[in-house]
């Protein structure tokens, strides 16, 4: 087994030794019985096999797993980010680039031991971290698997890579477990979030979640290689016609979270899924739109934009 990249150790190791990791997993599993682990609070009995908005029942469904070199540079290092892509999602974004995974459910169900084995395999392949992609609706299954994996030697940092529609009290179950939070901040307007992602309260829940994430892990810290050890890293996808409300989004991060927040302002929007025929979403963003977004972040006082230390 390779030497862990981060000598100070992953956050969940102490929780595993104390038994708190297993207790948190059991608490999360109980909540699946009338599921309220995301803000939608569908209330369905996922332990009994019922399926709510996320389309996932008792078992997590995994679409793919492996080293990924296309993530943000602090996650990639030399070994790549060890990504596990979960099927299902608690959002329904009209422009989703992975709709066959998030909404059509492509993937295989995984028992807790199988999910733990995937994590250990990524460590054996010398990945820099375990990157949990779209984890919000499978918090219980993740905690269950990490508890098993930690007992079998897992030492890599955990990355919680989320669309940002998370519930504050569910995130509390991950306190002392997750090392790096990487949420999206998709929208500043509830009217737009309802139209584009079928969720009217995204801005409120997203802001609560990001504040809780920052409370747990603080600003992003890098090791001597420039690889993330712990902290918050935020993604913001610039949308055509400023549908994302970039100026308000970055002002929130600077004013209410930290001016040291590491932010990736992304320019790769392209029409996908149901974007065709939706006003403004049927085109890519113009260079000047992206330029205005970056300028807004700098004006707000954010100085750790992707590519800057």
Residue frames as qw, qx, qy, qz and C-alpha x, y, z in Angstrom:
[[0.000, 0.888, 0.460, 0.000, 0.00, 0.00, 0.00],
 [0.412, 0.547, -0.045, 0.728, 1.45, 3.42, -0.92],
 [0.300, -0.276, -0.451, 0.794, 2.38, 5.94, 1.71],
 [0.093, 0.847, 0.515, -0.099, -0.46, 8.45, 2.23],
 [0.415, 0.578, 0.122, 0.692, 0.20, 11.72, 0.40],
 [0.211, -0.751, 0.054, -0.624, -0.82, 13.79, 3.42],
 [0.443, 0.136, -0.760, 0.456, 1.15, 12.98, 6.57],
 [0.249, -0.171, 0.457, -0.837, -1.28, 14.68, 8.95],
 [0.102, 0.201, 0.970, -0.095, -3.88, 12.08, 8.04],
 [0.238, -0.409, -0.576, -0.667, -7.46, 12.14, 6.85],
 [0.358, -0.361, 0.254, -0.823, -10.10, 13.63, 9.12],
 [0.835, -0.199, -0.229, -0.459, -12.17, 10.46, 9.44],
 [0.610, 0.191, -0.718, 0.277, -9.38, 8.44, 11.09],
 [0.047, -0.160, 0.618, -0.768, -9.97, 9.92, 14.52],
 [0.664, -0.036, 0.065, -0.744, -13.73, 9.52, 14.08],
 [0.806, 0.109, -0.551, -0.187, -13.19, 5.87, 13.13],
 [0.395, 0.175, -0.756, 0.491, -11.05, 5.18, 16.19],
 [0.222, -0.088, 0.491, -0.838, -13.52, 6.84, 18.56],
 [0.165, 0.358, 0.918, -0.054, -16.51, 5.02, 17.06],
 [0.240, 0.568, 0.223, -0.755, -18.16, 8.27, 16.04],
 [0.219, 0.292, -0.632, -0.684, -17.87, 7.44, 12.34],
 [0.158, -0.207, -0.955, -0.141, -19.96, 4.30, 12.77],
 [0.045, 0.528, 0.637, -0.560, -22.44, 6.17, 14.99],
 [0.227, 0.494, -0.128, -0.829, -22.87, 8.85, 12.32],
 [0.222, 0.091, -0.825, -0.511, -23.39, 6.16, 9.69],
 [0.092, -0.368, -0.914, 0.141, -26.11, 4.56, 11.80],
 [0.119, 0.559, 0.356, -0.739, -27.78, 7.93, 12.38],
 [0.252, 0.382, -0.426, -0.780, -27.80, 8.63, 8.64],
 [0.183, -0.067, -0.937, -0.289, -29.15, 5.17, 7.84],
 [0.045, 0.477, 0.768, -0.425, -32.03, 5.68, 10.28],
 [0.210, 0.549, 0.058, -0.807, -32.92, 8.88, 8.48],
 [0.150, 0.131, -0.768, -0.609, -33.24, 6.92, 5.23],
 [0.059, 0.342, 0.927, -0.144, -36.36, 5.34, 6.73],
 [0.181, 0.873, 0.443, -0.092, -38.24, 8.61, 6.11],
 [0.660, 0.114, 0.104, 0.735, -35.56, 10.26, 4.06],
 [0.031, -0.988, -0.152, 0.025, -34.70, 13.86, 4.92],
 [0.716, -0.333, 0.181, 0.586, -30.99, 13.84, 4.13],
 [0.292, 0.170, 0.300, 0.892, -31.33, 16.58, 1.51],
 [0.168, 0.155, 0.220, -0.948, -33.48, 19.72, 1.49],
 [0.471, -0.106, -0.570, -0.665, -36.22, 18.03, -0.53],
 [0.307, -0.103, 0.758, -0.566, -37.04, 15.81, 2.49],
 [0.485, -0.016, -0.654, -0.580, -39.10, 13.41, 0.36],
 [0.583, -0.261, 0.488, -0.595, -39.94, 11.31, 3.43],
 [0.871, 0.170, -0.360, -0.288, -39.88, 8.02, 1.51],
 [0.803, -0.446, 0.395, -0.038, -38.68, 4.78, 3.09],
 [0.487, 0.674, -0.544, -0.111, -35.44, 4.25, 1.22],
 [0.260, -0.379, 0.866, -0.199, -34.39, 1.55, 3.70],
 [0.652, 0.224, 0.665, -0.287, -37.46, -0.34, 2.52],
 [0.472, 0.145, 0.695, 0.522, -36.61, 0.19, -1.13],
 [0.262, 0.871, 0.403, -0.102, -38.76, 3.23, -1.90],
 [0.521, 0.139, 0.230, 0.810, -37.32, 5.84, -4.23],
 [0.006, -0.815, -0.296, 0.498, -37.65, 9.60, -3.88],
 [0.362, 0.900, -0.054, -0.236, -36.64, 12.50, -6.10],
 [0.139, -0.706, 0.650, 0.244, -33.01, 11.31, -6.30],
 [0.840, 0.305, -0.317, -0.318, -34.14, 7.95, -7.78],
 [0.417, 0.348, -0.796, 0.269, -31.87, 5.97, -5.45],
 [0.778, -0.481, -0.283, -0.289, -33.06, 3.55, -2.76],
 [0.785, -0.606, 0.107, 0.073, -31.17, 1.72, -0.01],
 [0.789, -0.147, 0.284, 0.524, -28.01, 1.04, -1.98],
 [0.023, 0.744, -0.276, -0.608, -25.76, 3.59, -3.64],
 [0.815, 0.484, 0.295, 0.122, -25.46, 3.23, -7.39],
 [0.365, -0.623, 0.382, 0.577, -22.00, 3.82, -8.89],
 [0.664, 0.722, 0.026, -0.193, -21.61, 4.92, -12.50],
 [0.751, 0.485, -0.281, 0.348, -17.80, 4.81, -12.63],
 [0.587, -0.780, 0.163, 0.144, -14.67, 5.01, -10.51],
 [0.833, 0.220, 0.064, 0.503, -11.06, 5.77, -11.34],
 [0.409, -0.406, 0.017, 0.817, -8.24, 8.34, -11.38],
 [0.307, 0.856, 0.390, 0.146, -9.39, 11.64, -12.89],
 [0.532, -0.147, 0.070, 0.831, -6.95, 14.26, -14.20],
 [0.094, 0.539, 0.404, 0.733, -9.50, 16.84, -15.30],
 [0.403, -0.792, -0.442, 0.117, -10.42, 18.15, -11.86],
 [0.070, -0.977, 0.138, -0.143, -9.11, 21.34, -10.26],
 [0.539, 0.565, -0.541, 0.312, -5.33, 21.33, -9.99],
 [0.257, -0.527, 0.626, -0.514, -5.20, 21.11, -6.18],
 [0.860, -0.093, 0.342, -0.366, -7.06, 17.80, -6.38],
 [0.869, 0.449, -0.190, -0.086, -5.09, 16.19, -9.19],
 [0.520, -0.669, 0.513, 0.139, -1.44, 16.24, -8.09],
 [0.114, 0.476, -0.802, -0.343, 0.54, 13.47, -9.76],
 [0.159, 0.044, 0.985, -0.044, -1.76, 10.52, -9.09],
 [0.292, -0.322, -0.577, -0.692, -5.04, 12.08, -10.15],
 [0.455, -0.176, 0.401, -0.775, -8.18, 12.53, -8.13],
 [0.013, -0.049, -0.999, -0.020, -9.77, 9.21, -7.23],
 [0.452, 0.002, -0.028, -0.892, -13.31, 9.87, -8.40],
 [0.116, 0.278, 0.951, -0.066, -16.39, 7.81, -7.62],
 [0.294, -0.060, -0.273, -0.914, -19.35, 9.01, -9.70],
 [0.252, 0.251, 0.840, -0.410, -22.68, 8.28, -8.03],
 [0.075, -0.380, -0.705, -0.594, -25.85, 7.84, -10.03],
 [0.251, -0.761, -0.598, 0.020, -28.92, 9.89, -9.17],
 [0.234, 0.184, -0.121, 0.947, -29.18, 13.50, -8.06],
 [0.045, -0.629, -0.647, 0.428, -31.41, 15.76, -5.98],
 [0.160, 0.587, -0.095, -0.788, -31.37, 18.40, -8.73],
 [0.638, 0.461, 0.592, 0.173, -32.81, 18.27, -12.23],
 [0.094, -0.628, 0.229, 0.738, -30.66, 20.72, -14.18],
 [0.697, 0.638, 0.198, -0.260, -31.97, 21.34, -17.67],
 [0.454, 0.793, -0.406, -0.035, -28.40, 21.59, -18.99],
 [0.730, -0.490, 0.476, 0.000, -26.88, 18.63, -17.11],
 [0.348, 0.635, -0.649, -0.235, -23.82, 17.23, -18.88],
 [0.073, 0.194, -0.972, 0.111, -24.22, 13.85, -17.16],
 [0.648, -0.063, 0.095, -0.753, -27.96, 13.32, -17.39],
 [0.782, 0.083, -0.583, -0.204, -27.58, 9.65, -18.25],
 [0.437, 0.034, -0.742, 0.507, -26.01, 9.23, -14.79],
 [0.081, -0.021, 0.447, -0.891, -27.83, 11.86, -12.74],
 [0.565, 0.144, 0.154, -0.798, -31.33, 11.35, -14.12],
 [0.781, 0.199, -0.452, -0.383, -31.43, 8.16, -16.18],
 [0.786, -0.467, 0.333, -0.231, -29.70, 6.20, -13.39],
 [0.808, 0.421, -0.404, 0.089, -26.92, 4.52, -15.37],
 [0.036, -0.601, 0.693, -0.397, -24.66, 2.56, -13.02],
 [0.662, -0.100, -0.743, 0.007, -24.50, -0.49, -10.76],
 [0.631, -0.711, -0.003, -0.311, -25.75, -0.85, -7.21],
 [0.454, 0.428, -0.650, 0.434, -22.96, -1.26, -4.69],
 [0.737, -0.543, -0.392, 0.092, -23.05, -2.95, -1.31],
 [0.315, -0.932, 0.177, -0.010, -21.21, -1.04, 1.46],
 [0.733, -0.389, 0.447, 0.334, -18.26, -3.44, 1.29],
 [0.661, 0.452, 0.398, 0.448, -18.08, -3.00, -2.49],
 [0.112, 0.955, 0.054, 0.268, -18.03, 0.78, -2.17],
 [0.540, -0.768, 0.320, 0.125, -15.32, 0.51, 0.49],
 [0.794, -0.037, 0.452, 0.404, -13.31, -1.73, -1.84],
 [0.476, 0.760, 0.227, 0.380, -13.53, 0.91, -4.59],
 [0.190, -0.962, 0.160, -0.109, -12.05, 3.48, -2.22],
 [0.695, -0.517, 0.450, 0.217, -9.23, 1.16, -1.23],
 [0.760, 0.329, 0.399, 0.393, -8.53, 0.35, -4.88],
 [0.266, 0.915, 0.055, 0.299, -8.20, 4.07, -5.71],
 [0.429, -0.836, 0.341, 0.021, -5.73, 4.40, -2.85],
 [0.806, -0.168, 0.487, 0.292, -3.77, 1.42, -4.14],
 [0.615, 0.589, 0.316, 0.418, -3.62, 3.15, -7.54],
 [0.477, -0.208, -0.103, 0.848, -1.91, 6.08, -5.78],
 [0.001, 0.768, 0.392, 0.506, -4.68, 8.64, -6.26],
 [0.161, 0.337, -0.342, 0.862, -4.37, 11.83, -4.23],
 [0.362, -0.007, 0.465, -0.808, -7.82, 11.64, -2.65],
 [0.130, 0.377, 0.914, 0.079, -11.22, 9.97, -2.75],
 [0.169, 0.103, -0.124, -0.972, -13.48, 12.31, -4.73],
 [0.211, 0.413, 0.864, -0.197, -17.17, 11.60, -4.08],
 [0.086, 0.007, -0.374, -0.923, -19.09, 13.08, -7.03],
 [0.550, -0.304, -0.333, -0.703, -22.80, 13.83, -6.46],
 [0.323, 0.019, -0.872, 0.368, -22.79, 12.52, -2.87],
 [0.319, -0.235, 0.257, -0.881, -25.69, 14.45, -1.30],
 [0.804, -0.112, -0.127, -0.569, -28.32, 11.74, -1.66],
 [0.901, 0.005, -0.426, 0.083, -25.97, 8.93, -0.55],
 [0.109, -0.708, 0.492, -0.494, -24.45, 10.42, 2.61],
 [0.812, -0.355, 0.347, -0.307, -25.60, 7.42, 4.64],
 [0.970, 0.223, 0.021, 0.099, -24.09, 4.90, 2.23],
 [0.448, 0.699, -0.363, 0.423, -20.83, 6.88, 2.08],
 [0.367, -0.650, 0.491, -0.449, -20.48, 6.99, 5.87],
 [0.945, -0.129, 0.246, -0.173, -21.19, 3.26, 6.02],
 [0.873, 0.413, -0.093, 0.241, -18.51, 2.50, 3.42],
 [0.208, 0.757, -0.414, 0.461, -15.88, 4.87, 4.84],
 [0.651, -0.549, 0.406, -0.332, -16.28, 3.21, 8.22],
 [0.977, 0.041, 0.203, 0.058, -15.44, -0.14, 6.62],
 [0.678, 0.629, -0.139, 0.353, -12.66, 1.26, 4.44],
 [0.112, -0.815, 0.412, -0.392, -10.95, 3.09, 7.32],
 [0.802, -0.405, 0.409, -0.161, -10.83, -0.17, 9.29],
 [0.920, 0.206, 0.252, 0.219, -9.09, -1.76, 6.27],
 [0.628, -0.226, 0.201, 0.717, -6.45, 0.94, 5.84],
 [0.295, 0.777, 0.335, 0.445, -8.00, 3.83, 3.92],
 [0.472, -0.490, -0.160, 0.716, -5.98, 7.00, 4.60],
 [0.268, 0.284, 0.360, 0.848, -6.65, 9.36, 1.69],
 [0.160, 0.238, 0.274, -0.918, -8.52, 12.66, 2.16],
 [0.262, 0.543, 0.797, 0.042, -12.22, 12.64, 1.31],
 [0.041, 0.077, -0.221, -0.971, -13.57, 15.19, -1.18],
 [0.283, 0.558, 0.721, -0.299, -17.31, 15.96, -1.05],
 [0.084, -0.092, 0.483, 0.867, -18.02, 17.11, -4.63],
 [0.172, 0.538, 0.777, -0.278, -21.59, 18.38, -4.62],
 [0.140, 0.585, 0.499, 0.623, -24.07, 20.37, -6.67],
 [0.098, 0.181, -0.295, 0.933, -24.54, 22.46, -3.56],
 [0.593, -0.387, -0.191, -0.680, -28.15, 21.66, -2.68],
 [0.514, 0.003, -0.786, 0.344, -27.33, 20.22, 0.73],
 [0.556, -0.722, -0.297, -0.285, -28.99, 20.19, 4.12],
 [0.003, -0.735, 0.478, -0.481, -27.09, 21.81, 6.98],
 [0.684, -0.441, 0.466, -0.348, -28.00, 19.21, 9.62],
 [0.979, 0.189, 0.059, 0.043, -27.05, 16.37, 7.27],
 [0.504, 0.681, -0.361, 0.390, -23.67, 17.99, 6.65],
 [0.416, -0.690, 0.448, -0.387, -23.18, 17.93, 10.43],
 [0.966, -0.121, 0.224, -0.054, -22.93, 14.13, 10.13],
 [0.806, 0.460, -0.067, 0.366, -19.84, 14.69, 7.96],
 [0.129, -0.910, 0.297, -0.259, -18.10, 17.00, 10.44],
 [0.455, -0.590, 0.666, -0.040, -14.73, 15.45, 11.19],
 [0.806, 0.160, 0.565, 0.080, -15.17, 13.02, 8.29],
 [0.607, 0.717, 0.206, 0.272, -14.84, 15.08, 5.09],
 [0.577, -0.342, 0.076, 0.738, -11.51, 16.82, 4.48],
 [0.076, -0.156, 0.344, 0.923, -12.30, 18.88, 1.39],
 [0.394, 0.627, 0.594, -0.314, -15.68, 20.28, 0.45],
 [0.131, -0.122, 0.506, 0.844, -16.17, 21.21, -3.19],
 [0.331, 0.610, 0.656, -0.297, -19.69, 22.60, -3.68],
 [0.222, 0.466, 0.461, 0.722, -21.15, 24.37, -6.67],
 [0.108, 0.536, 0.374, -0.749, -22.70, 27.76, -6.21],
 [0.349, 0.350, 0.741, 0.454, -25.06, 27.58, -9.17],
 [0.020, -0.691, -0.476, -0.544, -27.56, 30.41, -8.74],
 [0.098, -0.011, -0.397, 0.913, -28.23, 33.63, -6.87],
 [0.483, -0.016, -0.057, -0.874, -31.93, 33.68, -7.78],
 [0.443, 0.087, 0.840, -0.302, -34.61, 31.26, -6.61],
 [0.654, 0.564, 0.133, -0.487, -36.70, 32.06, -9.67],
 [0.455, 0.617, -0.599, -0.232, -33.85, 30.96, -11.93],
 [0.108, -0.291, 0.938, -0.153, -33.02, 27.88, -9.84],
 [0.622, 0.267, 0.591, -0.439, -36.68, 26.79, -10.05],
 [0.655, 0.637, -0.106, -0.392, -36.68, 27.22, -13.83],
 [0.462, 0.632, -0.617, -0.077, -33.34, 25.57, -14.54],
 [0.233, 0.268, -0.902, 0.244, -32.97, 22.97, -11.77],
 [0.603, -0.419, -0.582, -0.350, -36.50, 22.41, -10.41],
 [0.565, -0.402, -0.534, 0.483, -35.67, 23.80, -6.97],
 [0.002, -0.883, -0.219, -0.415, -36.95, 27.18, -5.75],
 [0.507, -0.857, 0.092, -0.026, -34.93, 27.45, -2.54],
 [0.861, 0.225, -0.127, 0.438, -31.49, 26.65, -3.96],
 [0.253, 0.678, -0.258, 0.640, -29.84, 29.99, -3.05],
 [0.538, -0.663, 0.237, -0.464, -30.91, 29.83, 0.61],
 [0.964, -0.237, 0.123, 0.004, -30.00, 26.18, 1.14],
 [0.773, 0.435, -0.133, 0.442, -26.77, 26.57, -0.83],
 [0.070, 0.738, -0.308, 0.596, -25.60, 29.49, 1.27],
 [0.731, -0.551, 0.253, -0.312, -26.42, 27.70, 4.51],
 [0.988, 0.023, 0.041, 0.149, -24.52, 24.65, 3.29],
 [0.599, 0.567, -0.217, 0.522, -21.42, 26.54, 2.16],
 [0.238, -0.745, 0.335, -0.526, -21.24, 28.36, 5.50],
 [0.878, -0.378, 0.237, -0.172, -21.46, 25.03, 7.34],
 [0.911, 0.279, -0.062, 0.298, -18.80, 23.49, 5.11],
 [0.322, 0.688, -0.297, 0.578, -16.46, 26.41, 5.76],
 [0.552, -0.668, 0.284, -0.412, -17.13, 26.20, 9.49],
 [0.975, -0.177, 0.136, 0.007, -16.02, 22.58, 9.43],
 [0.870, 0.103, 0.160, 0.455, -12.89, 22.78, 7.28],
 [0.238, -0.761, 0.100, 0.595, -11.95, 26.45, 6.79],
 [0.415, 0.784, -0.288, -0.360, -10.13, 27.90, 3.79],
 [0.952, 0.281, -0.099, 0.066, -8.38, 25.56, 1.39],
 [0.397, -0.749, 0.510, 0.146, -4.92, 24.46, 2.51],
 [0.820, 0.504, -0.270, -0.021, -2.33, 23.00, 0.14],
 [0.838, -0.401, 0.180, 0.324, 0.77, 20.93, 0.85],
 [0.277, -0.650, 0.403, 0.581, 4.24, 21.69, -0.45],
 [0.347, 0.089, 0.779, 0.515, 3.31, 20.07, -3.78],
 [0.289, 0.075, -0.189, -0.935, 0.27, 22.30, -4.22],
 [0.404, -0.249, -0.838, -0.269, -2.12, 19.43, -3.48],
 [0.491, -0.534, -0.015, -0.689, -5.19, 20.08, -1.32],
 [0.214, 0.083, -0.870, 0.436, -5.07, 18.81, 2.25],
 [0.094, -0.553, -0.750, 0.351, -8.17, 20.31, 3.78],
 [0.031, 0.365, 0.092, -0.926, -10.65, 23.12, 3.25],
 [0.486, 0.653, 0.481, -0.326, -13.30, 24.61, 0.99],
 [0.173, -0.163, 0.586, 0.775, -13.07, 24.86, -2.79],
 [0.456, 0.564, 0.463, -0.509, -16.08, 26.39, -4.60],
 [0.303, 0.142, 0.691, 0.640, -17.11, 25.96, -8.23],
 [0.329, 0.639, 0.301, -0.627, -19.19, 28.48, -10.14],
 [0.450, 0.267, 0.687, 0.505, -20.28, 27.79, -13.71],
 [0.138, 0.385, -0.063, -0.910, -20.85, 30.96, -15.71],
 [0.427, 0.480, 0.765, 0.032, -24.15, 30.68, -17.60],
 [0.208, 0.371, 0.435, 0.793, -25.28, 32.64, -20.67],
 [0.214, -0.673, -0.293, -0.645, -27.05, 35.94, -20.05],
 [0.009, -0.364, 0.595, -0.716, -25.81, 35.91, -16.44],
 [0.730, -0.350, -0.416, -0.414, -28.45, 33.36, -15.42],
 [0.707, -0.158, -0.570, 0.388, -26.14, 32.24, -12.60],
 [0.310, -0.925, -0.101, -0.194, -26.10, 35.70, -11.02],
 [0.772, 0.169, -0.316, 0.525, -22.33, 35.70, -10.72],
 [0.097, 0.560, -0.265, 0.779, -21.85, 39.09, -9.05],
 [0.653, -0.528, 0.111, -0.532, -24.21, 38.19, -6.20],
 [0.971, -0.110, -0.204, 0.062, -22.71, 34.71, -5.86],
 [0.659, 0.257, -0.328, 0.626, -19.13, 35.90, -5.51],
 [0.156, -0.600, 0.210, -0.756, -20.16, 38.78, -3.23],
 [0.844, -0.443, -0.054, -0.297, -21.72, 36.22, -0.88],
 [0.905, 0.011, -0.246, 0.347, -18.49, 34.22, -0.79],
 [0.397, 0.419, -0.265, 0.773, -16.37, 37.28, -0.10],
 [0.281, -0.537, 0.143, -0.783, -18.71, 38.94, 2.41],
 [0.779, -0.379, 0.128, -0.483, -20.15, 35.98, 4.30],
 [0.986, -0.038, -0.090, 0.131, -17.62, 33.15, 3.93],
 [0.592, -0.571, 0.234, 0.518, -14.04, 34.34, 3.33],
 [0.379, 0.850, -0.239, -0.279, -12.10, 36.44, 0.84],
 [0.148, -0.530, 0.822, 0.150, -9.58, 33.57, 0.93],
 [0.808, 0.222, 0.486, -0.249, -12.13, 31.16, -0.56],
 [0.209, -0.263, 0.763, 0.551, -10.58, 29.19, -3.43],
 [0.603, 0.531, 0.344, -0.485, -12.98, 29.58, -6.37],
 [0.334, -0.004, 0.746, 0.576, -13.01, 27.99, -9.80],
 [0.452, 0.579, 0.141, -0.663, -14.99, 30.22, -12.14],
 [0.537, 0.041, 0.789, 0.297, -15.75, 27.87, -15.00],
 [0.295, 0.510, -0.240, -0.772, -16.18, 28.81, -18.65],
 [0.050, -0.126, 0.928, 0.347, -17.08, 25.42, -20.11],
 [0.535, 0.379, 0.535, -0.533, -20.85, 25.77, -20.36],
 [0.156, 0.112, -0.727, -0.659, -22.23, 24.10, -23.49],
 [0.707, -0.027, 0.011, -0.707, -25.87, 23.19, -24.26],
 [0.153, 0.098, -0.983, 0.010, -26.76, 19.67, -23.13],
 [0.064, 0.317, 0.885, -0.335, -29.80, 17.60, -22.19],
 [0.136, 0.756, 0.641, 0.010, -32.87, 19.89, -22.22],
 [0.223, -0.535, 0.021, 0.814, -30.98, 23.15, -22.84],
 [0.090, 0.110, 0.619, 0.773, -31.97, 23.21, -26.49],
 [0.216, -0.596, -0.616, -0.467, -35.08, 25.34, -26.80],
 [0.440, -0.720, -0.396, 0.362, -34.62, 26.93, -23.37],
 [0.199, 0.953, 0.019, 0.229, -34.12, 30.70, -23.73],
 [0.074, -0.886, 0.444, -0.113, -30.43, 31.67, -23.49],
 [0.693, -0.404, 0.597, 0.007, -29.29, 28.12, -22.61],
 [0.867, 0.400, 0.291, 0.064, -29.08, 27.08, -26.26],
 [0.518, 0.761, -0.236, 0.311, -25.69, 28.75, -26.74],
 [0.728, -0.134, -0.337, 0.582, -22.29, 28.80, -25.09],
 [0.254, -0.876, -0.156, 0.378, -21.04, 31.79, -23.14],
 [0.489, 0.812, -0.050, 0.314, -19.25, 34.63, -24.90],
 [0.646, 0.121, -0.347, 0.669, -15.66, 35.55, -23.90],
 [0.039, -0.464, 0.155, -0.871, -16.84, 38.90, -22.58],
 [0.734, -0.505, -0.190, -0.412, -19.39, 37.16, -20.32],
 [0.871, -0.199, -0.305, 0.329, -16.63, 35.11, -18.76],
 [0.410, 0.322, -0.212, 0.826, -14.41, 38.17, -18.45],
 [0.355, -0.576, 0.004, -0.737, -17.14, 40.01, -16.56],
 [0.863, -0.418, -0.256, -0.118, -17.55, 37.06, -14.20],
 [0.755, -0.018, -0.288, 0.589, -13.85, 36.97, -13.32],
 [0.129, 0.444, -0.109, 0.880, -13.82, 40.76, -12.89],
 [0.588, -0.590, -0.157, -0.530, -16.79, 40.50, -10.53],
 [0.880, -0.319, -0.290, 0.199, -14.95, 37.97, -8.35],
 [0.564, 0.139, -0.208, 0.787, -11.85, 40.15, -8.17],
 [0.139, -0.536, -0.034, -0.832, -13.93, 43.26, -7.43],
 [0.739, -0.550, -0.262, -0.289, -15.70, 41.39, -4.62],
 [0.312, -0.763, 0.518, -0.227, -12.30, 40.76, -3.01],
 [0.962, -0.069, 0.262, 0.027, -11.75, 37.10, -3.91],
 [0.123, 0.822, -0.522, -0.192, -8.12, 36.54, -4.81],
 [0.369, -0.272, 0.884, 0.093, -7.71, 32.74, -4.93],
 [0.765, 0.428, -0.026, -0.481, -9.24, 32.06, -8.31],
 [0.951, 0.037, 0.283, 0.120, -8.40, 28.77, -10.00],
 [0.716, 0.511, -0.032, 0.475, -4.77, 28.86, -11.09],
 [0.043, 0.729, -0.316, 0.606, -3.77, 31.30, -8.34],
 [0.527, -0.103, -0.731, 0.421, -2.37, 30.28, -4.96]]
